[in-house]
Amino acid sequence: MEKQSTIKKLVDDLGAQDLVVVIGAADPEVASVTAETVTFGDPSFAGPLAGVSLRLPVYHILEPEVKSAIPAEIYEEQAGFLELVADTEEIGRIFREIRGRLETA
Amino acid sequence: MPDPVIAAFSCILAHAPGFVRYGSKPSREIADRPALVLSAIEGHLRGFEEVVAYPPNQVFIGNLKPDDLHGIGQPWYDHPVFPAPRRGPYGEIYPEELLLGMIKLADDFGLVEIEKDSAPVLQGLLESHPFWRGADPGRIGQGVDPGRVDGLIEHSGSLPLFHGGRRVGCVNRHHDRDDNLKAHVLMENLLAKASGALALKNLLRSADIGGDGLDLLLNCSEEAVGDRYNRGGGGLAKAIGEMCGCVASTGCDVKAFCTGPLYALLFASGLVKAGLYERVAVVGGGSLAKLGMKFQGHVARGMPILEDVLGGIAFLVTGDDGQSPVVRLDAVGKHDIGSGSSQQNILESLVLKPLDRVGLKVTDIDKYAVELQNPEVTVSGGSGNVPLANYRMIGALAVLRKEIARQEIDRFVREHGMPGFAPTQGHIPAAVPFLGHAMDGIRRGELNNAMFIARGSLFLGRMTQLSDGLSFLLERNPGRRK
């Protein structure tokens, strides 16, 4: 809920055009709900983004686009463990699907 | 002196559909949209038979093993166990009528009023149960006139008690300007006391000792019992002990969010090993606040509201009896203040450091018990599969240690982990529901050891950004032949 407020405030203060959200949750289900929330609004209708469609582009920290933008040493230190743990293929599929919906919606 | 043992274990569930409306999340939503939310909740509550036959609940009381859930189709609520006894080797699933009678038995201050139509039923049920046959039936009494309950609810801040869609009484406040003694808080505390007493009674029966056979009780329930001058002051350990006839025991409350049961177990083990006490029981009652926590996700998906039970756990720590599994005090894992807060840091502290100390590999541990929240409850609420995430991280530690290859993580999870089966009752899923299964597995020679790992979200109290964790290793008693 607090993170929803933070994202909403950032959009209110800075505008949405230069913002990208990077999600870090290892669980595909959790990552998917979080990604859905910052693009199409809170699906549980519980937080500040209930009914608010920010349409922010969303990536997961484990996707190659993000990995290639971060120095390898830092990435290994900060995300190496998560990369071992998470189902990166499933996460990639979910995030590509959400971005695809964002483009066509 | 040898390390202490866990000599007995108990866990119980109490069906509490009439209390779901008083869970934290449901009560806030009901305040916003009373008619809509209440009817949605009531339309998705389960009956007692469904709760008893629900596969994770059968695992909780020990009629099924955790790994048996792999062989049951999901959703589990669509695949009831048949036959489904309400009693198992570790405890029992109690109907709501018994819970209502228990909160009246737990009431020393005229906090609970039962209406006269319902009083005989509750009294009869208590008297027919072996635990409470000797209890003072006068506690329930004749019951009160419904008009009195109307007045208390309307004018004196009392909250109605429901069962089967019908009002059966109320819980009163005990001070008109003390938030800690208002009806809702007292209801929460009475339920923790009552469910804790059910778990402790069950433990005493399982250990085959009388109440006077204990000399210390440590309560690890999460409820903050106290008044306006001492919110969270405590006293639940002795309150539960008093209900169970533990006249030779003293006790106190141990609080550490979801890590509470493991701290209590650690303290109990240390005190037994030091020779200060001989038989220490750890007890934890259930948590009203968590009932219906994810009800919105369940209702939205057309599922039954699965958070409709209170949990209770208890275990007995004694000196070495040459039989029961040993708590290895040289292999306790702790999350130091300076340990760092990344998932990797936490698990290294809780898993690798203690294993290194005693010369064991990650794969030497037969079973890891982590936070064992039932995933069917949490996934639909957007919180993911908590045990699976933890098992994958422990597997990743084994990969980093080059004990297994990366592609073997799934197999590691399957062999060394288990599906979550505990109700999402805060401290209740904190690894310890596996204790009975571990003790039996070790006794049958299927397991040599098990590691128990619990973590606590200290930051929820807004006093620190820290989290917490503790782990311990349970091992076959060296005095017992395989």
Chai-1 contact restraints between the chains, C-beta under 6 A:
chainA,res_idxA,chainB,res_idxB,connection_type,confidence,min_distance_angstrom,max_distance_angstrom,comment,restraint_id
A,A26,B,A389,contact,1.0,0.0,6.0,A-B,restraint_1
A,D27,B,G384,contact,1.0,0.0,6.0,A-B,restraint_2
A,D27,B,A389,contact,1.0,0.0,6.0,A-B,restraint_3
A,E29,B,V379,contact,1.0,0.0,6.0,A-B,restraint_4
A,E29,B,G384,contact,1.0,0.0,6.0,A-B,restraint_5
A,V30,B,G384,contact,1.0,0.0,6.0,A-B,restraint_6
A,V33,B,G382,contact,1.0,0.0,6.0,A-B,restraint_7
A,S44,B,Q296,contact,1.0,0.0,6.0,A-B,restraint_8
A,F81,B,Q344,contact,1.0,0.0,6.0,A-B,restraint_9
A,F81,B,A396,contact,1.0,0.0,6.0,A-B,restraint_10
A,L84,B,A396,contact,1.0,0.0,6.0,A-B,restraint_11
A,L84,B,V399,contact,1.0,0.0,6.0,A-B,restraint_12
A,V85,B,R392,contact,1.0,0.0,6.0,A-B,restraint_13
A,V85,B,M393,contact,1.0,0.0,6.0,A-B,restraint_14
A,V85,B,A396,contact,1.0,0.0,6.0,A-B,restraint_15
